[in-house]
Amino acid sequence: MTKPCVVCGTYDGTNSEFPTQIALQSTPSGNVCSRCINRIVADIVFMKSPWTEKDLKTWGYQRGEEE
């Protein structure tokens, strides 16, 4: 029996019970559904985008601050 997505625990992004259609990608860490792959890629693209001064202010960070 196929194991569910290691991220969300479903077989196709929505069904936690064994569905009639399985939509998983095999990775070294385990199976991942297409919904989680899309979320992970979107997060990586967002993280690679340059942070703006507005982002830093929203997060409470000021340039030149030392801890």
N, C-alpha and C positions, 0 to 999 in steps of 0.2 A: 504494500500500500504506500502511496506517495505521501511524503510529509508535507505539511502546510508551509506557508510563507514564514520565514524566520522573523520577519519584522512585525506583521499584523496577525498572523495565525490563521489566515484564510487560504482558500485554494485558488481564488480568482479575484481577490480584492474585495469581495462582499460575502461570500459563503464560507462559513466556518465548518459546515457539514460537508462531507464528500460530495462534490457536485458532479453533474453528468459531463461537464467540460472542465478540464484543468488547464489553467493558464499560468504556468510557473516557469521561471528561468532558473536554471541550475547555476549556482556560484560555489566557490570554494567554502563559503560560510554557510551554505544551505540554499534551499529554494527561496526565490523571491517572486512575488506576484507583480504584474505589470503596473498596477496602481502604485505600489511602493517604489518600484524602479523610477516611475515618473516623478514622485515626490522627492526622492533622493537626488535625482539629476537636477530638479528645480532648485533644491537647497544648495547644491554645489555651485550652480551657476550664480545664485544670489550671493553666496559667500565670496565668489571670485570677483564680483563687481566692486569697484572702488567705493569706499565709504565717503559720504559727503559730510560736510560740516554739520548739516542738519541731523544726520544720523548720529554723529558723535554727541551732539547736544542732547538728543532724545535719550540716549543711553547714559547720560550723565558724565561723559568724559570730556575733559578739557585738555587741549594740546599743551604740552609742556608740564603737565602735572607729574609729580614724582611721588611715589608711595613710600 
